[in-house]
């Protein structure tokens, strides 16, 4: 099962990122140190990544957003492009890979938005110099074609020193449906980002001067400056109709990305380029009856992905590029072959079975031979990840479900290297099994909705990233972990009248994660709590609307403290956040629509860390820097004007 974030759920917040919406999903937490520094964790998977999202796959429609070594940056996709988000938690082991943590599927134009022509522009302003604009034109005719053009621009001075952020984006999305059998989609997205990096703080600076940047990053005006182009072309067709009461469909996508980044850091300068190309094709066998409306009877397909990653490291002379230190090229290649079968065993009992076969290969070339040649190739054994699920509808719109699934996450190339730069042949992917049981349903004519899941994940070959220098991490397999938890979602529409609607909702996650077998060099951490995951994560909210014109929401979040070191010697602080948003929508004549909104985030001015760097190292006698300070109380307001023609 997956959880769907609907458009109305995304609009509860400022139109800056989908971070708040993801953080309301039970079992999910998105750390956000800055607009360009994020880390998503699902059921405790991914919390050992220092500065980015790993071990969680993401797609935009059918285009992978995850790099060849498993890093995902969904923050590069502007929220104005996203219509809906689907979240799978835990190993999916099926049609979209077998990521150990789960999968996030961003979807652009929903079918309900096709068929009308309109243009809109939205301006948002807020605290700390926030200025944002998103302008979109949508041209459509008779369901035959839909063309959407988007421009977006975001600027923020930032709460902290050395925290300025600028992003511009241009996108085109075209859907052509010449007949009922064929649909072709083209998506092009270009993003240009210049972001300064304040980095993390030690405890003393976090408590006494949280708006400061880390001194070493401030001294060199540390920043990253990159642009990224993403292109995807897909075609969906009806291949054969009425073949023994079934029809065969095919969807094929080709995609490519290119990214150039120049990052000035206090310890060196990184100049990197990456180019990817891929193909994804699947065949769906659908029954010409009630089952085809829910899910294909059978899906089989393959996804091929090739990436070339080229990077150089230079000396830095207080932010000025110096001599070349290293010159490298990585070729990353993987394939996913998948199959999924769905069957109504009885009218109430449904079966879903799937399998994913993956093989990943890295080829590393060292072009800087002053310190010797450390080139090498590493191919992981093929990994077979099965999935089996059952659901039973015991009453109308009420069911229980259970599933068993397998997943894995390969190490990055940097994690496969030893401290002297040689390929480590003993490093293995993390692998795990997820066992889950739960129930979902609706009561009172759909006004009360609920979902509860109990799960137990067993992970082996845990990858530990050891920091051997200020800018270097190496990995090794260190043991086993157990991730047991409970996730709940409840929504109740208390009021539904002609003029008023009032809905209250809550999500809660209880996490009991532990190291089962974890020996790190001479230290035995077996039995300790898993680092970086809060035991309690609670969200409560109220949504209100009047005459479908005035709308308001209030949402509250509580996150308990968690261990910041594997030896459980120090914990983070628990915190609570209260946010609110008000808005008013109206029509100006027959063709114009106006939406004015504003809100307050962190209404109670809570002091908290929005991102924690676990197991932070200490270099040069300095205190370890764990903390990325969250924003104090801040305000935003916006206006959206739309014209329909």
KAKAPE-V593908 format. One record per residue. N is the residue number from 1. OMEGA is omega as a letter, one per 20 degrees, with the letter a starting at -180 (none if undefined). BURIAL is + if it has 24 or more other C-alpha atoms within 12 Angstrom, else -. Layout:
n omega burial
N OMEGA BURIAL
N OMEGA BURIAL
//
This chain:
n omega burial
1 r +
2 r -
3 a +
4 r +
5 a +
6 r -
7 a +
8 r -
9 r +
10 a +
11 r +
12 a +
13 r +
14 a +
15 a +
16 r +
17 r +
18 a +
19 a +
20 a +
21 r +
22 a +
23 r +
24 r +
25 r +
26 a +
27 a +
28 r +
29 r +
30 r +
31 a +
32 r +
33 r +
34 a +
35 a +
36 a +
37 a +
38 r +
39 r +
40 r +
41 r +
42 r +
43 r +
44 r +
45 r +
46 a +
47 r +
48 r +
49 a +
50 a +
51 a +
52 r +
53 r +
54 r +
55 r +
56 a +
57 r +
58 r +
59 r +
60 a +
61 r +
62 a +
63 r +
64 r +
65 a +
66 a +
67 a +
68 r +
69 r +
70 r +
71 a +
72 r +
73 r +
74 r +
75 r +
76 r +
77 a +
78 a +
79 a +
80 r +
81 a +
82 r +
83 a +
84 r +
85 r +
86 a +
87 r +
88 a +
89 a +
90 a +
91 r +
92 r +
93 a +
94 a +
95 r +
96 r +
97 a +
98 r +
99 a +
100 a +
101 a +
102 a +
103 r +
104 a +
105 r +
106 a +
107 a +
108 a +
109 r +
110 a -
111 a -
112 a -
113 r -
114 r +
115 r +
116 r -
117 a +
118 r +
119 a +
120 r +
121 a +
122 r +
123 r +
124 r +
125 a +
126 a +
127 r +
128 r -
129 a -
130 r +
131 a +
132 r +
133 r +
134 a +
135 a +
136 r +
137 a +
138 a +
139 a +
140 r +
141 r -
142 r -
143 a -
144 r -
145 r +
146 a +
147 a +
148 r +
149 a +
150 r +
151 r +
152 a +
153 r +
154 r +
155 r +
156 r +
157 r +
158 r +
159 a +
160 r +
161 r +
162 a +
163 a +
164 a +
165 r +
166 r +
167 r +
168 a +
169 r +
170 a +
171 r +
172 r +
173 r +
174 r +
175 a +
176 a +
177 a +
178 r -
179 a -
180 a -
181 a -
182 r -
183 r +
184 a +
185 r +
186 r +
187 r +
188 a +
189 r +
190 a +
191 r +
192 a +
193 r +
194 a +
195 r +
196 a +
197 r +
198 r +
199 a +
200 a +
201 r +
202 a +
203 a +
204 r -
205 r -
206 a +
207 a -
208 a -
209 a -
210 a +
211 r +
212 r +
213 r +
214 a +
215 a +
216 r +
217 r +
218 a +
219 a +
220 a +
221 a +
222 a +
223 r +
224 a +
225 a +
226 r +
227 a +
228 r +
229 r +
230 r +
231 r +
232 r +
233 a +
234 r +
235 r +
236 a +
237 r +
238 a +
239 a -
240 a -
241 r -
242 r -
243 a -
244 r -
245 r -
246 r -
247 a +
248 r +
249 r +
250 r +
251 a +
252 r +
253 r +
254 a +
255 r +
256 r +
257 r +
258 a +
259 r +
260 a +
261 r +
262 a +
263 r +
264 a +
265 a +
266 a +
267 r +
268 r +
269 a +
270 r +
271 a +
272 r +
273 r +
274 r +
275 r +
276 r +
277 a +
278 r +
279 r +
280 r +
281 r +
282 r +
283 a +
284 r +
285 a +
286 r +
287 r +
288 a -
289 a -
290 a -
291 a +
292 r -
293 a -
294 a -
295 r -
296 r +
297 a +
298 r +
299 r +
300 a +
301 a +
302 r +
303 r +
304 a +
305 r +
306 a +
307 r +
308 a +
309 a +
310 a +
311 r +
312 r +
313 a +
314 r +
315 r -
316 r +
317 a -
318 r -
319 r +
320 a -
321 r +
322 a -
323 r -
324 r -
325 r +
326 a +
327 a +
328 r +
329 r +
330 r +
331 a +
332 a +
333 r +
334 r +
335 r +
336 r +
337 a +
338 r +
339 r +
340 a +
341 r +
342 a +
343 r +
344 a +
345 r -
346 a -
347 a -
348 a -
349 a -
350 a +
351 r +
352 a +
353 a +
354 r +
355 r +
356 r +
357 a +
358 r +
359 a +
360 a +
361 r +
362 r +
363 a +
364 r +
365 r +
366 a +
367 r -
368 a -
369 a -
370 a -
371 a -
372 a -
373 r -
374 a +
375 r +
376 r +
377 r +
378 r +
379 r +
380 r +
381 r -
382 a -
383 r +
384 a +
385 r +
386 r +
387 r +
388 a +
389 r +
390 r +
391 a +
392 r +
393 a -
394 r -
395 r -
396 r -
397 r -
398 a +
399 r +
400 a +
401 r +
402 a +
403 r +
404 a +
405 a +
406 r +
407 a +
408 r +
409 r +
410 r +
411 r +
412 r +
413 a +
414 r +
415 r +
416 a +
417 r +
418 a +
419 r -
420 r -
421 r +
422 r +
423 r +
424 a +
425 a -
426 a -
427 a +
428 r +
429 r +
430 r +
431 r +
432 r +
433 r +
434 r +
435 a +
436 r +
437 a +
438 a +
439 r +
440 r +
441 r +
442 r -
443 r -
444 r -
445 r -
446 a -
447 r -
448 r +
449 a +
450 r +
451 r +
452 r +
453 r +
454 a +
455 r +
456 r +
457 r +
458 a +
459 r +
460 a +
461 r +
462 r +
463 r +
464 r +
465 r +
466 a +
467 a +
468 r -
469 a -
470 a -
471 a -
472 r -
473 r +
474 a +
475 r +
476 r +
477 a +
478 r +
479 a +
480 r +
481 r +
482 a +
483 r +
484 a +
485 r +
486 r +
487 a +
488 r +
489 r +
490 r +
491 a +
492 r +
493 a +
494 a -
495 r -
496 r -
497 a -
498 a -
499 a -
500 r -
501 a +
502 a +
503 r +
504 a +
505 r +
506 r +
507 r +
508 r +
509 r +
510 a +
511 r +
512 a +
513 a +
514 r +
515 r +
516 a +
517 a +
518 r +
519 a +
520 a -
521 a -
522 a -
523 r -
524 a -
525 a +
526 a -
527 r -
528 r +
529 r +
530 a +
531 r +
532 a +
533 r +
534 r +
535 a +
536 r +
537 a +
538 r +
539 r +
540 a +
541 r +
542 r +
543 a +
544 r +
545 a +
546 r -
547 a -
548 r -
549 r -
550 r -
551 a +
552 r +
553 r +
554 r +
555 a +
556 r +
557 r +
558 r +
559 a +
560 r +
561 a +
562 a +
563 a +
564 r +
565 a +
566 r +
567 r +
568 a +
569 a -
570 a -
571 r +
572 r +
573 r +
574 r +
575 r +
576 r +
577 r +
578 a +
579 r +
580 r +
581 r +
582 r +
583 r +
584 r +
585 r +
586 r +
587 r -
588 a -
589 a -
590 a -
591 a -
592 r -
593 a +
594 r +
595 r +
596 a +
597 r +
598 a +
599 r +
600 r +
601 a +
602 a +
603 a +
604 r -
605 r -
606 r +
607 a +
608 r +
609 a +
610 r +
611 a +
612 r +
613 a +
614 r +
615 a +
616 a +
617 r +
618 a -
619 r -
620 r -
621 r -
622 r -
623 r -
624 a +
625 a +
626 b +
627 r +
628 a +
629 r +
630 a +
631 r +
632 r +
633 a +
634 a +
635 r +
636 r +
637 a +
638 r +
639 r +
640 r +
641 a +
642 r +
643 r +
644 a -
645 none -
//
